[in-house]
Amino acid sequence: MAKINQQMILQFNGREFDLGAVEANVKKNWKESGKKLSEIVDLDIYVKPEEATVYYVVNKETEGKIDL
């Protein structure tokens, strides 16, 4: 099966946010906090463009946030 090139863009209030980049930045933040990507079993990402913030929950217990 051929690989599909996919991009998800959130448009809000005249701005665009690449949701793939948001996910990559969440994972980067996780690694920079001294944790391993292999530790992630569940990852929930909440994008709040009105706050210019991304909140995330790893493995239903560890919370974090990054700027959008």
PyMOL Python script that loads the backbone (N, CA, C, O; Angstrom):
from pymol import cmd

cmd.read_pdbstr("""\
ATOM      1  N   MET A   1       0.839  -1.173   0.000  1.00  0.00           N
ATOM      2  CA  MET A   1       0.000   0.000   0.000  1.00  0.00           C
ATOM      3  C   MET A   1       0.894   1.250   0.000  1.00  0.00           C
ATOM      4  O   MET A   1       1.864   1.332   0.754  1.00  0.00           O
ATOM      5  N   ALA A   2       0.559   2.192  -0.834  1.00  0.00           N
ATOM      6  CA  ALA A   2       1.346   3.424  -0.946  1.00  0.00           C
ATOM      7  C   ALA A   2       1.091   4.326   0.258  1.00  0.00           C
ATOM      8  O   ALA A   2      -0.013   4.371   0.801  1.00  0.00           O
ATOM      9  N   LYS A   3       2.128   5.034   0.655  1.00  0.00           N
ATOM     10  CA  LYS A   3       2.004   5.963   1.777  1.00  0.00           C
ATOM     11  C   LYS A   3       1.204   7.185   1.338  1.00  0.00           C
ATOM     12  O   LYS A   3       1.398   7.709   0.241  1.00  0.00           O
ATOM     13  N   ILE A   4       0.319   7.622   2.196  1.00  0.00           N
ATOM     14  CA  ILE A   4      -0.508   8.797   1.926  1.00  0.00           C
ATOM     15  C   ILE A   4       0.142  10.016   2.565  1.00  0.00           C
ATOM     16  O   ILE A   4       0.442  10.011   3.759  1.00  0.00           O
ATOM     17  N   ASN A   5       0.357  11.043   1.783  1.00  0.00           N
ATOM     18  CA  ASN A   5       0.839  12.307   2.331  1.00  0.00           C
ATOM     19  C   ASN A   5      -0.372  13.056   2.859  1.00  0.00           C
ATOM     20  O   ASN A   5      -1.302  13.357   2.112  1.00  0.00           O
ATOM     21  N   GLN A   6      -0.354  13.352   4.143  1.00  0.00           N
ATOM     22  CA  GLN A   6      -1.522  13.940   4.792  1.00  0.00           C
ATOM     23  C   GLN A   6      -1.098  15.122   5.639  1.00  0.00           C
ATOM     24  O   GLN A   6      -0.015  15.129   6.223  1.00  0.00           O
ATOM     25  N   GLN A   7      -1.950  16.108   5.698  1.00  0.00           N
ATOM     26  CA  GLN A   7      -1.701  17.273   6.534  1.00  0.00           C
ATOM     27  C   GLN A   7      -3.040  17.705   7.122  1.00  0.00           C
ATOM     28  O   GLN A   7      -4.046  17.752   6.414  1.00  0.00           O
ATOM     29  N   MET A   8      -3.053  18.020   8.414  1.00  0.00           N
ATOM     30  CA  MET A   8      -4.271  18.518   9.053  1.00  0.00           C
ATOM     31  C   MET A   8      -3.996  19.939   9.543  1.00  0.00           C
ATOM     32  O   MET A   8      -3.071  20.183  10.317  1.00  0.00           O
ATOM     33  N   ILE A   9      -4.815  20.856   9.074  1.00  0.00           N
ATOM     34  CA  ILE A   9      -4.645  22.271   9.406  1.00  0.00           C
ATOM     35  C   ILE A   9      -5.900  22.753  10.124  1.00  0.00           C
ATOM     36  O   ILE A   9      -7.017  22.544   9.651  1.00  0.00           O
ATOM     37  N   LEU A  10      -5.706  23.394  11.258  1.00  0.00           N
ATOM     38  CA  LEU A  10      -6.794  24.026  11.980  1.00  0.00           C
ATOM     39  C   LEU A  10      -6.779  25.505  11.617  1.00  0.00           C
ATOM     40  O   LEU A  10      -5.768  26.184  11.790  1.00  0.00           O
ATOM     41  N   GLN A  11      -7.899  25.995  11.116  1.00  0.00           N
ATOM     42  CA  GLN A  11      -8.016  27.414  10.801  1.00  0.00           C
ATOM     43  C   GLN A  11      -8.918  28.057  11.837  1.00  0.00           C
ATOM     44  O   GLN A  11     -10.031  27.596  12.090  1.00  0.00           O
ATOM     45  N   PHE A  12      -8.417  29.132  12.430  1.00  0.00           N
ATOM     46  CA  PHE A  12      -9.167  29.796  13.490  1.00  0.00           C
ATOM     47  C   PHE A  12      -8.816  31.276  13.516  1.00  0.00           C
ATOM     48  O   PHE A  12      -7.645  31.643  13.609  1.00  0.00           O
ATOM     49  N   ASN A  13      -9.822  32.108  13.434  1.00  0.00           N
ATOM     50  CA  ASN A  13      -9.651  33.550  13.592  1.00  0.00           C
ATOM     51  C   ASN A  13      -8.559  34.119  12.696  1.00  0.00           C
ATOM     52  O   ASN A  13      -7.758  34.950  13.124  1.00  0.00           O
ATOM     53  N   GLY A  14      -8.539  33.664  11.454  1.00  0.00           N
ATOM     54  CA  GLY A  14      -7.581  34.182  10.484  1.00  0.00           C
ATOM     55  C   GLY A  14      -6.183  33.592  10.581  1.00  0.00           C
ATOM     56  O   GLY A  14      -5.272  34.049   9.891  1.00  0.00           O
ATOM     57  N   ARG A  15      -5.998  32.576  11.433  1.00  0.00           N
ATOM     58  CA  ARG A  15      -4.687  31.934  11.577  1.00  0.00           C
ATOM     59  C   ARG A  15      -4.800  30.462  11.212  1.00  0.00           C
ATOM     60  O   ARG A  15      -5.890  29.890  11.220  1.00  0.00           O
ATOM     61  N   GLU A  16      -3.662  29.856  10.892  1.00  0.00           N
ATOM     62  CA  GLU A  16      -3.614  28.432  10.581  1.00  0.00           C
ATOM     63  C   GLU A  16      -2.612  27.739  11.488  1.00  0.00           C
ATOM     64  O   GLU A  16      -1.548  28.280  11.787  1.00  0.00           O
ATOM     65  N   PHE A  17      -2.965  26.529  11.925  1.00  0.00           N
ATOM     66  CA  PHE A  17      -2.114  25.740  12.797  1.00  0.00           C
ATOM     67  C   PHE A  17      -1.985  24.340  12.214  1.00  0.00           C
ATOM     68  O   PHE A  17      -2.989  23.670  11.973  1.00  0.00           O
ATOM     69  N   ASP A  18      -0.773  23.905  11.991  1.00  0.00           N
ATOM     70  CA  ASP A  18      -0.499  22.568  11.470  1.00  0.00           C
ATOM     71  C   ASP A  18      -0.576  21.586  12.636  1.00  0.00           C
ATOM     72  O   ASP A  18       0.274  21.610  13.526  1.00  0.00           O
ATOM     73  N   LEU A  19      -1.587  20.729  12.634  1.00  0.00           N
ATOM     74  CA  LEU A  19      -1.794  19.826  13.760  1.00  0.00           C
ATOM     75  C   LEU A  19      -0.731  18.736  13.836  1.00  0.00           C
ATOM     76  O   LEU A  19      -0.476  18.205  14.917  1.00  0.00           O
ATOM     77  N   GLY A  20      -0.112  18.395  12.721  1.00  0.00           N
ATOM     78  CA  GLY A  20       1.015  17.461  12.755  1.00  0.00           C
ATOM     79  C   GLY A  20       2.197  18.064  13.495  1.00  0.00           C
ATOM     80  O   GLY A  20       2.882  17.379  14.254  1.00  0.00           O
ATOM     81  N   ALA A  21       2.432  19.349  13.269  1.00  0.00           N
ATOM     82  CA  ALA A  21       3.510  20.049  13.980  1.00  0.00           C
ATOM     83  C   ALA A  21       3.180  20.180  15.460  1.00  0.00           C
ATOM     84  O   ALA A  21       4.073  20.121  16.305  1.00  0.00           O
ATOM     85  N   VAL A  22       1.894  20.359  15.778  1.00  0.00           N
ATOM     86  CA  VAL A  22       1.479  20.425  17.181  1.00  0.00           C
ATOM     87  C   VAL A  22       1.831  19.114  17.881  1.00  0.00           C
ATOM     88  O   VAL A  22       2.397  19.121  18.974  1.00  0.00           O
ATOM     89  N   GLU A  23       1.493  17.991  17.249  1.00  0.00           N
ATOM     90  CA  GLU A  23       1.809  16.678  17.840  1.00  0.00           C
ATOM     91  C   GLU A  23       3.315  16.510  18.012  1.00  0.00           C
ATOM     92  O   GLU A  23       3.772  16.037  19.053  1.00  0.00           O
ATOM     93  N   ALA A  24       4.087  16.893  16.998  1.00  0.00           N
ATOM     94  CA  ALA A  24       5.542  16.777  17.078  1.00  0.00           C
ATOM     95  C   ALA A  24       6.094  17.630  18.224  1.00  0.00           C
ATOM     96  O   ALA A  24       7.016  17.208  18.922  1.00  0.00           O
ATOM     97  N   ASN A  25       5.535  18.824  18.418  1.00  0.00           N
ATOM     98  CA  ASN A  25       6.002  19.701  19.491  1.00  0.00           C
ATOM     99  C   ASN A  25       5.634  19.159  20.871  1.00  0.00           C
ATOM    100  O   ASN A  25       6.391  19.334  21.826  1.00  0.00           O
ATOM    101  N   VAL A  26       4.483  18.507  20.982  1.00  0.00           N
ATOM    102  CA  VAL A  26       4.110  17.875  22.248  1.00  0.00           C
ATOM    103  C   VAL A  26       5.110  16.772  22.578  1.00  0.00           C
ATOM    104  O   VAL A  26       5.578  16.677  23.713  1.00  0.00           O
ATOM    105  N   LYS A  27       5.435  15.948  21.601  1.00  0.00           N
ATOM    106  CA  LYS A  27       6.393  14.859  21.825  1.00  0.00           C
ATOM    107  C   LYS A  27       7.782  15.397  22.139  1.00  0.00           C
ATOM    108  O   LYS A  27       8.499  14.836  22.968  1.00  0.00           O
ATOM    109  N   LYS A  28       8.159  16.480  21.481  1.00  0.00           N
ATOM    110  CA  LYS A  28       9.458  17.121  21.762  1.00  0.00           C
ATOM    111  C   LYS A  28       9.496  17.631  23.205  1.00  0.00           C
ATOM    112  O   LYS A  28      10.498  17.465  23.901  1.00  0.00           O
ATOM    113  N   ASN A  29       8.408  18.249  23.647  1.00  0.00           N
ATOM    114  CA  ASN A  29       8.323  18.741  25.019  1.00  0.00           C
ATOM    115  C   ASN A  29       8.427  17.595  26.011  1.00  0.00           C
ATOM    116  O   ASN A  29       9.072  17.732  27.051  1.00  0.00           O
ATOM    117  N   TRP A  30       7.805  16.476  25.705  1.00  0.00           N
ATOM    118  CA  TRP A  30       7.861  15.279  26.556  1.00  0.00           C
ATOM    119  C   TRP A  30       9.304  14.798  26.684  1.00  0.00           C
ATOM    120  O   TRP A  30       9.780  14.519  27.784  1.00  0.00           O
ATOM    121  N   LYS A  31       9.996  14.704  25.540  1.00  0.00           N
ATOM    122  CA  LYS A  31      11.401  14.259  25.559  1.00  0.00           C
ATOM    123  C   LYS A  31      12.287  15.226  26.324  1.00  0.00           C
ATOM    124  O   LYS A  31      13.158  14.811  27.088  1.00  0.00           O
ATOM    125  N   GLU A  32      12.061  16.516  26.116  1.00  0.00           N
ATOM    126  CA  GLU A  32      12.883  17.525  26.786  1.00  0.00           C
ATOM    127  C   GLU A  32      12.673  17.537  28.298  1.00  0.00           C
ATOM    128  O   GLU A  32      13.494  18.079  29.038  1.00  0.00           O
ATOM    129  N   SER A  33      11.578  16.941  28.751  1.00  0.00           N
ATOM    130  CA  SER A  33      11.336  16.869  30.191  1.00  0.00           C
ATOM    131  C   SER A  33      12.008  15.636  30.799  1.00  0.00           C
ATOM    132  O   SER A  33      11.805  15.319  31.972  1.00  0.00           O
ATOM    133  N   GLY A  34      12.815  14.941  29.980  1.00  0.00           N
ATOM    134  CA  GLY A  34      13.589  13.809  30.491  1.00  0.00           C
ATOM    135  C   GLY A  34      12.910  12.459  30.353  1.00  0.00           C
ATOM    136  O   GLY A  34      13.378  11.463  30.905  1.00  0.00           O
ATOM    137  N   LYS A  35      11.819  12.426  29.624  1.00  0.00           N
ATOM    138  CA  LYS A  35      11.094  11.172  29.464  1.00  0.00           C
ATOM    139  C   LYS A  35      11.334  10.593  28.073  1.00  0.00           C
ATOM    140  O   LYS A  35      11.808  11.290  27.176  1.00  0.00           O
ATOM    141  N   LYS A  36      11.005   9.318  27.900  1.00  0.00           N
ATOM    142  CA  LYS A  36      11.211   8.631  26.621  1.00  0.00           C
ATOM    143  C   LYS A  36       9.895   8.533  25.852  1.00  0.00           C
ATOM    144  O   LYS A  36       8.830   8.328  26.435  1.00  0.00           O
ATOM    145  N   LEU A  37       9.993   8.682  24.539  1.00  0.00           N
ATOM    146  CA  LEU A  37       8.801   8.540  23.710  1.00  0.00           C
ATOM    147  C   LEU A  37       8.200   7.149  23.837  1.00  0.00           C
ATOM    148  O   LEU A  37       6.987   6.983  23.708  1.00  0.00           O
ATOM    149  N   SER A  38       9.034   6.152  24.086  1.00  0.00           N
ATOM    150  CA  SER A  38       8.545   4.778  24.214  1.00  0.00           C
ATOM    151  C   SER A  38       7.647   4.594  25.437  1.00  0.00           C
ATOM    152  O   SER A  38       6.945   3.589  25.544  1.00  0.00           O
ATOM    153  N   GLU A  39       7.667   5.558  26.358  1.00  0.00           N
ATOM    154  CA  GLU A  39       6.811   5.495  27.547  1.00  0.00           C
ATOM    155  C   GLU A  39       5.366   5.874  27.236  1.00  0.00           C
ATOM    156  O   GLU A  39       4.464   5.583  28.021  1.00  0.00           O
ATOM    157  N   ILE A  40       5.146   6.519  26.100  1.00  0.00           N
ATOM    158  CA  ILE A  40       3.807   6.984  25.754  1.00  0.00           C
ATOM    159  C   ILE A  40       2.975   5.823  25.230  1.00  0.00           C
ATOM    160  O   ILE A  40       3.310   5.201  24.222  1.00  0.00           O
ATOM    161  N   VAL A  41       1.885   5.547  25.934  1.00  0.00           N
ATOM    162  CA  VAL A  41       0.918   4.537  25.506  1.00  0.00           C
ATOM    163  C   VAL A  41      -0.339   5.236  25.008  1.00  0.00           C
ATOM    164  O   VAL A  41      -0.886   4.874  23.966  1.00  0.00           O
ATOM    165  N   ASP A  42      -0.795   6.233  25.750  1.00  0.00           N
ATOM    166  CA  ASP A  42      -1.957   7.044  25.380  1.00  0.00           C
ATOM    167  C   ASP A  42      -1.526   8.505  25.330  1.00  0.00           C
ATOM    168  O   ASP A  42      -0.793   8.977  26.199  1.00  0.00           O
ATOM    169  N   LEU A  43      -1.983   9.205  24.314  1.00  0.00           N
ATOM    170  CA  LEU A  43      -1.662  10.623  24.181  1.00  0.00           C
ATOM    171  C   LEU A  43      -2.919  11.370  23.743  1.00  0.00           C
ATOM    172  O   LEU A  43      -3.434  11.152  22.646  1.00  0.00           O
ATOM    173  N   ASP A  44      -3.401  12.246  24.609  1.00  0.00           N
ATOM    174  CA  ASP A  44      -4.554  13.091  24.302  1.00  0.00           C
ATOM    175  C   ASP A  44      -4.051  14.521  24.166  1.00  0.00           C
ATOM    176  O   ASP A  44      -3.360  15.032  25.048  1.00  0.00           O
ATOM    177  N   ILE A  45      -4.403  15.165  23.050  1.00  0.00           N
ATOM    178  CA  ILE A  45      -3.951  16.531  22.771  1.00  0.00           C
ATOM    179  C   ILE A  45      -5.175  17.413  22.606  1.00  0.00           C
ATOM    180  O   ILE A  45      -6.085  17.094  21.841  1.00  0.00           O
ATOM    181  N   TYR A  46      -5.191  18.530  23.331  1.00  0.00           N
ATOM    182  CA  TYR A  46      -6.297  19.480  23.289  1.00  0.00           C
ATOM    183  C   TYR A  46      -5.758  20.820  22.792  1.00  0.00           C
ATOM    184  O   TYR A  46      -4.937  21.449  23.460  1.00  0.00           O
ATOM    185  N   VAL A  47      -6.216  21.251  21.631  1.00  0.00           N
ATOM    186  CA  VAL A  47      -5.765  22.503  21.029  1.00  0.00           C
ATOM    187  C   VAL A  47      -6.791  23.581  21.354  1.00  0.00           C
ATOM    188  O   VAL A  47      -7.968  23.458  21.016  1.00  0.00           O
ATOM    189  N   LYS A  48      -6.331  24.632  22.010  1.00  0.00           N
ATOM    190  CA  LYS A  48      -7.207  25.751  22.350  1.00  0.00           C
ATOM    191  C   LYS A  48      -6.662  27.013  21.672  1.00  0.00           C
ATOM    192  O   LYS A  48      -5.926  27.788  22.283  1.00  0.00           O
ATOM    193  N   PRO A  49      -7.035  27.208  20.398  1.00  0.00           N
ATOM    194  CA  PRO A  49      -6.474  28.347  19.663  1.00  0.00           C
ATOM    195  C   PRO A  49      -6.835  29.693  20.272  1.00  0.00           C
ATOM    196  O   PRO A  49      -6.080  30.655  20.130  1.00  0.00           O
ATOM    197  N   GLU A  50      -7.987  29.778  20.953  1.00  0.00           N
ATOM    198  CA  GLU A  50      -8.365  31.057  21.559  1.00  0.00           C
ATOM    199  C   GLU A  50      -7.436  31.431  22.701  1.00  0.00           C
ATOM    200  O   GLU A  50      -7.349  32.604  23.062  1.00  0.00           O
ATOM    201  N   GLU A  51      -6.739  30.452  23.279  1.00  0.00           N
ATOM    202  CA  GLU A  51      -5.749  30.700  24.332  1.00  0.00           C
ATOM    203  C   GLU A  51      -4.320  30.610  23.801  1.00  0.00           C
ATOM    204  O   GLU A  51      -3.366  30.867  24.536  1.00  0.00           O
ATOM    205  N   ALA A  52      -4.171  30.242  22.515  1.00  0.00           N
ATOM    206  CA  ALA A  52      -2.855  29.994  21.898  1.00  0.00           C
ATOM    207  C   ALA A  52      -2.062  28.981  22.717  1.00  0.00           C
ATOM    208  O   ALA A  52      -0.857  29.132  22.919  1.00  0.00           O
ATOM    209  N   THR A  53      -2.765  27.938  23.189  1.00  0.00           N
ATOM    210  CA  THR A  53      -2.162  26.931  24.052  1.00  0.00           C
ATOM    211  C   THR A  53      -2.605  25.534  23.636  1.00  0.00           C
ATOM    212  O   THR A  53      -3.727  25.328  23.173  1.00  0.00           O
ATOM    213  N   VAL A  54      -1.696  24.583  23.813  1.00  0.00           N
ATOM    214  CA  VAL A  54      -1.990  23.172  23.599  1.00  0.00           C
ATOM    215  C   VAL A  54      -1.802  22.479  24.942  1.00  0.00           C
ATOM    216  O   VAL A  54      -0.753  22.609  25.574  1.00  0.00           O
ATOM    217  N   TYR A  55      -2.810  21.751  25.370  1.00  0.00           N
ATOM    218  CA  TYR A  55      -2.734  20.954  26.588  1.00  0.00           C
ATOM    219  C   TYR A  55      -2.642  19.492  26.181  1.00  0.00           C
ATOM    220  O   TYR A  55      -3.228  19.090  25.175  1.00  0.00           O
ATOM    221  N   TYR A  56      -1.916  18.699  26.946  1.00  0.00           N
ATOM    222  CA  TYR A  56      -1.847  17.281  26.622  1.00  0.00           C
ATOM    223  C   TYR A  56      -1.816  16.437  27.896  1.00  0.00           C
ATOM    224  O   TYR A  56      -1.408  16.891  28.966  1.00  0.00           O
ATOM    225  N   VAL A  57      -2.266  15.185  27.734  1.00  0.00           N
ATOM    226  CA  VAL A  57      -2.273  14.216  28.829  1.00  0.00           C
ATOM    227  C   VAL A  57      -1.639  12.938  28.292  1.00  0.00           C
ATOM    228  O   VAL A  57      -2.089  12.380  27.292  1.00  0.00           O
ATOM    229  N   VAL A  58      -0.589  12.484  28.970  1.00  0.00           N
ATOM    230  CA  VAL A  58       0.111  11.266  28.579  1.00  0.00           C
ATOM    231  C   VAL A  58      -0.276  10.150  29.543  1.00  0.00           C
ATOM    232  O   VAL A  58      -0.206  10.304  30.762  1.00  0.00           O
ATOM    233  N   ASN A  59      -0.679   9.041  28.975  1.00  0.00           N
ATOM    234  CA  ASN A  59      -1.014   7.837  29.745  1.00  0.00           C
ATOM    235  C   ASN A  59      -2.065   8.101  30.823  1.00  0.00           C
ATOM    236  O   ASN A  59      -2.034   7.502  31.898  1.00  0.00           O
ATOM    237  N   LYS A  60      -2.980   8.994  30.519  1.00  0.00           N
ATOM    238  CA  LYS A  60      -4.119   9.313  31.393  1.00  0.00           C
ATOM    239  C   LYS A  60      -3.720   9.853  32.762  1.00  0.00           C
ATOM    240  O   LYS A  60      -4.544   9.891  33.676  1.00  0.00           O
ATOM    241  N   GLU A  61      -2.436  10.281  32.913  1.00  0.00           N
ATOM    242  CA  GLU A  61      -2.036  10.783  34.229  1.00  0.00           C
ATOM    243  C   GLU A  61      -1.121  11.982  34.211  1.00  0.00           C
ATOM    244  O   GLU A  61      -1.223  12.827  35.100  1.00  0.00           O
ATOM    245  N   THR A  62      -0.240  12.100  33.251  1.00  0.00           N
ATOM    246  CA  THR A  62       0.737  13.195  33.236  1.00  0.00           C
ATOM    247  C   THR A  62       0.252  14.292  32.314  1.00  0.00           C
ATOM    248  O   THR A  62       0.036  14.059  31.124  1.00  0.00           O
ATOM    249  N   GLU A  63       0.080  15.496  32.858  1.00  0.00           N
ATOM    250  CA  GLU A  63      -0.413  16.621  32.094  1.00  0.00           C
ATOM    251  C   GLU A  63       0.723  17.577  31.742  1.00  0.00           C
ATOM    252  O   GLU A  63       1.725  17.673  32.450  1.00  0.00           O
ATOM    253  N   GLY A  64       0.536  18.276  30.634  1.00  0.00           N
ATOM    254  CA  GLY A  64       1.500  19.277  30.234  1.00  0.00           C
ATOM    255  C   GLY A  64       0.828  20.285  29.319  1.00  0.00           C
ATOM    256  O   GLY A  64      -0.326  20.116  28.927  1.00  0.00           O
ATOM    257  N   LYS A  65       1.565  21.335  28.986  1.00  0.00           N
ATOM    258  CA  LYS A  65       1.041  22.324  28.054  1.00  0.00           C
ATOM    259  C   LYS A  65       2.206  22.994  27.349  1.00  0.00           C
ATOM    260  O   LYS A  65       3.315  23.096  27.874  1.00  0.00           O
ATOM    261  N   ILE A  66       1.912  23.446  26.141  1.00  0.00           N
ATOM    262  CA  ILE A  66       2.889  24.181  25.349  1.00  0.00           C
ATOM    263  C   ILE A  66       2.158  25.332  24.656  1.00  0.00           C
ATOM    264  O   ILE A  66       0.937  25.310  24.501  1.00  0.00           O
ATOM    265  N   ASP A  67       2.914  26.313  24.254  1.00  0.00           N
ATOM    266  CA  ASP A  67       2.335  27.414  23.486  1.00  0.00           C
ATOM    267  C   ASP A  67       2.053  26.946  22.062  1.00  0.00           C
ATOM    268  O   ASP A  67       2.783  26.127  21.505  1.00  0.00           O
ATOM    269  N   LEU A  68       1.002  27.473  21.498  1.00  0.00           N
ATOM    270  CA  LEU A  68       0.622  27.124  20.146  1.00  0.00           C
ATOM    271  C   LEU A  68       1.379  27.962  19.152  1.00  0.00           C
ATOM    272  O   LEU A  68       1.190  27.809  17.946  1.00  0.00           O
TER     273      LEU A  68
END
""", "prot")
cmd.dss("prot")
cmd.show_as("cartoon", "prot")
cmd.util.cbc("prot")
cmd.orient("prot")
